[in-house]
Amino acid sequence: MPFTPEQQQSLLAQKGVGKTVLQRLQQMGLDDTAKLAAADVDDILQQGAALTGSTCWKNSPQAKAAIVAAVEWAKTQS
């Protein structure tokens, strides 16, 4: 089930997670807590780089921190 509006707001409140990160997760099909909680951070970063055509998703410590925060958040929601 896709994130509820409340879950979206909660996820956006996580450090480093903004609307663009949320949008990319949704584009990758990681749009519910169970899928996101089960996802591998490095795989998400790789997919993000492929989606954007930019290596910054793979190489940026900020991007990695945001994805780690999102996955950890999802684990607390399940």
Backbone torsions as a table, in degrees:
resi	resn	phi	psi	omega
1	MET	NA	130.1	-179.4
2	PRO	-58.6	157.1	178.3
3	PHE	-53.3	137.5	172.7
4	THR	-75.6	162.8	175.8
5	PRO	-56.2	-36.0	178.8
6	GLU	-66.6	-41.1	177.9
7	GLN	-65.6	-39.9	178.0
8	GLN	-59.4	-45.5	179.7
9	GLN	-63.8	-40.4	179.0
10	SER	-64.8	-43.0	178.9
11	LEU	-65.0	-42.2	179.2
12	LEU	-64.7	-20.2	178.5
13	ALA	-79.1	-9.5	179.7
14	GLN	-74.9	143.2	-177.3
15	LYS	-58.1	124.7	176.7
16	GLY	89.0	-12.8	-178.0
17	VAL	-92.9	116.2	177.9
18	GLY	-119.5	-172.9	-177.1
19	LYS	-62.3	-35.6	-179.8
20	THR	-67.6	-42.7	177.6
21	VAL	-61.7	-45.6	178.2
22	LEU	-59.0	-44.8	179.4
23	GLN	-61.4	-43.8	179.4
24	ARG	-63.8	-42.4	177.7
25	LEU	-59.2	-42.6	179.3
26	GLN	-65.0	-39.5	178.0
27	GLN	-63.2	-30.6	179.5
28	MET	-82.6	-1.5	-178.6
29	GLY	84.0	9.3	179.0
30	LEU	-95.8	60.7	-171.9
31	ASP	-109.5	18.8	170.6
32	ASP	-142.7	160.3	-171.7
33	THR	-64.1	-38.5	-178.2
34	ALA	-64.7	-45.2	179.3
35	LYS	-64.2	-44.0	-178.6
36	LEU	-66.8	-40.5	179.8
37	ALA	-63.3	-32.3	-177.9
38	ALA	-87.6	-7.7	-174.5
39	ALA	-77.3	152.3	177.3
40	ASP	-92.6	129.0	-176.8
41	VAL	-56.0	-47.1	-178.4
42	ASP	-63.6	-37.1	176.6
43	ASP	-64.3	-41.5	178.8
44	ILE	-62.2	-44.3	179.8
45	LEU	-63.0	-39.9	178.0
46	GLN	-63.4	-45.6	178.9
47	GLN	-64.2	-39.1	178.3
48	GLY	-61.9	-40.9	177.7
49	ALA	-64.1	-41.2	179.4
50	ALA	-66.6	-41.0	180.0
51	LEU	-62.7	-41.9	-174.1
52	THR	-92.0	-15.0	-175.7
53	GLY	70.6	22.7	-176.5
54	SER	-130.7	136.8	179.9
55	THR	-78.1	-7.3	-176.4
56	CYS	-60.8	-28.4	177.7
57	TRP	-63.7	-36.8	-179.3
58	LYS	-81.4	-33.5	-169.5
59	ASN	-99.0	-15.5	-174.2
60	SER	-83.9	124.6	175.2
61	PRO	-62.4	-31.3	178.9
62	GLN	-67.4	-41.9	178.7
63	ALA	-63.5	-44.3	179.5
64	LYS	-62.7	-43.2	179.7
65	ALA	-61.9	-39.8	179.6
66	ALA	-65.3	-42.1	-179.2
67	ILE	-70.3	-40.0	175.8
68	VAL	-59.0	-44.8	179.8
69	ALA	-62.1	-41.1	-179.6
70	ALA	-65.4	-44.0	-179.8
71	VAL	-66.4	-43.4	178.1
72	GLU	-62.5	-41.0	176.5
73	TRP	-58.4	-47.3	-178.2
74	ALA	-60.4	-37.5	179.8
75	LYS	-63.8	-29.8	179.0
76	THR	-81.2	-13.5	-177.3
77	GLN	-89.5	-21.0	-173.1
78	SER	-77.0	NA	NA
